[in-house]
């Protein structure tokens, strides 16, 4: 039934617009809108995620150290640095998106991401250039972070402003599936790399392949985004001359409370996401004693289940409300966090896969209802800025630092279950915030 609902979205859109005079008919088809948002998001999150999945290889090539843990910490520290650049990136692209259009901002985010990732694939390693190679890698990673800062919030604003209100959660959940698909493609690429090539071949030259693939898939994303139109709500805002000179100032002065709620509500889908996906691939190898191929296969399966779960959660959020879905997913994460990590650490291969998959499904349930809730909290003139800034503050504080903190917690405590505590902490933050969020199911998006 859910699959049929998804396929019938465009027809439902027309039916709804014909019976509800308050609804604004979209200027382009639902399929075109979702395709433009999802394909670009896939590219962005493939580029951003491949670094994390290649962490152990990058540690050996760019963070040379006699201590493997120190090298891995250096790699994850660089992973985290990019998230600090997401905040200024979110402010910059939020300004562009709220003042000059969602399309303009989204076209630039994907172009910058492709350039940064391709540069990683062509740069010399530590053996050739010494510490300068590490410095260039960090700069490229920072450019990735700056570009990613404007992506997901803008894509959700773009889709939500074109979606019929009774299918808004379902359609925004499809955008977020792009983040998982991008990470899935990155994970499968890493799996293929470790399967096809020997370890020596990977260290010698094959490690560059996943980064250079970004150019191929990036060109497709750039072409699609350049051929899309802006949203009806932004066009109306622009025609009326109601765009703000400084959207970020307007956001902080009129929607500060909503921004704070977005930051805390997003704890699980940022911190929990990077623990259950990017870091888990390393955890399964280091603490679970599993092979790299098994770790990437497990992560790929978890991401597939996440892609399936997202639209189901979006559908349920449209039918029963945003808050019940947010509550169910975050409560499940609190209860299951530690037991699932125990399976990943001490269980058989299939128990470890089950542990990671369950963790990721709880994150996906919350993710399916989160962004539509953010969208419905904010008015059109600051929506892009609010989504980008709120999401990126959470990513900076809890998401990008998650693999580093998890690795550090184990090294300090000596307890390999310490990362489970971090996952549960993120879930608790989201769960508590749900009680302070009003139900927004079925409302019209705010224009002012």
PAPA-887374 format. One record per residue (C-alpha): x, y, z. Coordinates in steps of 0.02 Angstrom, whole numbers, plus 50000, padded with zeros to 5 digits. Example, Ala and Ser with C-alpha at 12.3 -4.5 7.8 and 13.67 -1.06 7.14 Angstrom:
506154977550390/506844994750357/
//
This chain:
500005000050000/501395012050044/502275009049878/500655012649784/500425028649882/502175034149833/501885030549649/500225039649651/500905055449731/500805065749571/498985060749540/498535064349720/499375081149702/498215085649558/496685078949647/497075088649804/497385104849711/495735102849621/494715101049781/495625112949897/495575131049840/496845136049974/498185125049898/499385132849774/499665122349617/501485118149585/502325125049431/503255109049394/502845090649417/503075081849583/504205069049502/505355082549432/505455091549599/505875075849697/507105069849566/508075086249568/508175086249757/508575067849780/509895066149643/510845081249706/510755075049885/511395057949832/512915066249752/513245077349904/513145063250030/514145050949925/515525063849918/515395068250101/515245050250161/516615041950059/517925050250169/517205041950324/517095024750245/518895026250186/519475031650359/520715017650393/521505019650220/521605038650236/522405036650408/523795026350331/524065038050183/523905055450260/524085053650449/525675043650466/525955037950645/526705023150737/525085022550838/523595016550736/522355024450857/523235041350844/523175040550654/521335035750657/520965050050778/521825061950658/520745055550516/519135057350616/519685074450678/519785080150497/518085072050469/517435082650613/518265098850555/517175098850399/515635099750508/516205116050585/516255123150409/514475117450381/513815131350493/514565145750392/514095135950235/512315134750297/512255153450335/512995157750164/511885146350060/510395150050171/510625168450127/510735164249941/509245152549950/508105164450046/508605180049950/508995174049773/508105157349761/508205139249815/508795133749642/510305145449640/510935139549808/510685121049771/511595122249604/513135129449687/513185117149832/513345102149717/514655110349606/515785114649753/515595097249828/516115088749666/517645099949648/518225096449826/517995077549814/518855076349645/520315086249717/520495073149855/520655059649724/522065068449633/523135074949777/524835067749826/524985057749988/526065060350143/527475049950069/527625062049922/527235078950000/527395076350186/526345086950303/525785097950156/524795083150088/523875082250253/523555100950248/522835100250071/521715085650122/521055095850268/520695110750154/519765099850029/518775092250171/518345109750234/517675114350062/516615098650067/515915104150235/515535121750172/514595114850022/513645101850124/513065115650240/511845121850110/511235105350039/509995095650145/509055110450218/508865118250047/508305102149965/506965099750098/506375117750080/506295115349892/505235099549900/504125104650044/503625120949959/503055111249806/502185096749895/500325095149937/500135097050124/499395079750157/500915071350074/502235083650133/503065071950258/503135057650132/503935068649999/505215076650115/505665059350179/506115054949999/507365069249999/508165062350156/508245045250074/509475053549956/510685055650101/510565037050138/510705032049956/512245042949938/513015034950091/512485017850028/513345020649861/514895026349956/514835010850067/514594999049918/516025007749828/517145005049978/516574986849987/516944984249802/518644992249824/519144980649966/518454965549871/519214968549700/520924975449749/522264969549868/522734980150017/524374985149934/523474990349774/522265000949873/523665009849966/524625012149803/523305019449686/521575011549696/521055022349845/520845036749722/519445028249625/517985031949745/518435050449750/518615052249561/516935043649533/516185059449607/516505068549444/515445056049346/513915056149460/514135074649498/513935079849316/512225071249313/511675080249471/512265097249410/511345095049244/509705090249329/509765104749452/510145117449317/508535112449228/507345114349375/506245129249419/506115137849587/504695134349708/502985142949693/503125149949870/504825157949840/504255165249673/502765172949760/503895179749897/505045187149765/503625194449660/502925203349813/504645210149860/504555201450029/506265193150028/507335198950173/508935208950154/509775198350289/508785182250314/509935176250455/509545191750558/507685189650526/507825171350577/508695174950742/507535189150790/505865181150743/506125162350746/507465159450878/506405147350981/506025136750828/507875136450786/508315129750959/506995116150943/507705111050773/509455109650847/508945097950988/507635088250892/508965083650765/510145075550891/509745057550846/509695059850657/511415067950661/512415060450805/511475043950797/511625043250609/513525044950606/513715032450748/512575019550667/513295021250492/515005029350467/515765025050637/514945007950647/515955002150496/517545005750595/516814998950758/516394982150680/518214980450627/519094987350780/517974981350922/516984967350840/518474959050756/517594957850588/518364960250416/518244976550321/517184968150188/515944961950318/515884979350399/515494987950234/514214974550189/513344976750357/513324995550337/512634993950161/511214982750223/510814995050363/510735009150237/509574999150124/508404996250271/508525014750311/508025019550133/506505008050150/506055014550323/506115033050281/504595034250165/503615022550280/503965034250425/503505049150314/501865040850266/501465037250449/501885055250495/500645061250363/499305049450424/499505049850614/500535065450647/502355070550665/502495068850855/501975050450871/503285045250743/504645055950822/504225048950994/504195030750939/505865031550848/506825040950983/506105030251125/506595014351033/508365021151011/508515024551198/507955006951244/508904997351109/510535007251098/511594997251220/510924979751179/511234982350993/513024988051024/513284972251127/512764962050975/513964971950865/515374968950987/515144951051043/513924943150922/514124932550768/514174940550596/512294940450579/512014946550757/513194960950722/512244965050562/510604964350658/511284976050791/511844989350668/510254987850565/509104990250714/510085005550771/509955013050597/508105009450580/507725019150740/508675033950669/507735032450504/506035032450589/506435049050671/507215055850511/505625052150414/504655064850518/506005077250568/506265088550418/504435091050381/504255096650562/505685109050539/504895115650380/503215118350462/504005128250605/504745141550491/504075155250378/504565155950194/505725170950204/506915162050325/506525143750291/508115139350197/509195148450325/508285140550473/508395122950405/510225124750356/510805133250516/509825122350636/510335106150552/512155111350538/512315117050718/511745099750772/512915091550646/514365102050709/514045098150893/513475080050884/513625073050707/515345076550635/516175074350803/515305057650835/516625045850760/518015055650846/517115055851015/516685037351001/518505032750964/519105044251104/517855037151230/518495019551201/520315024951217/519975034451380/518785022351466/519445006151396/517635000951374/517164996351196/515324999351236/515625017751271/514985023251098/513285015851144/513155028751282/513415042651155/512075035451041/510835034451185/511285052251239/510815058751066/509185048951071/508725056051242/508985073851178/507785070751035/506515061751145/506445075951272/506275089151136/504775080251060/503765085351214/504085103851173/503595102650989/501805106250932/500945094650810/500995102550636/500155089150530/499045096550395/499475114950420/499795127050277/501615132450261/501885149650333/502225163650210/502605176550347/
//
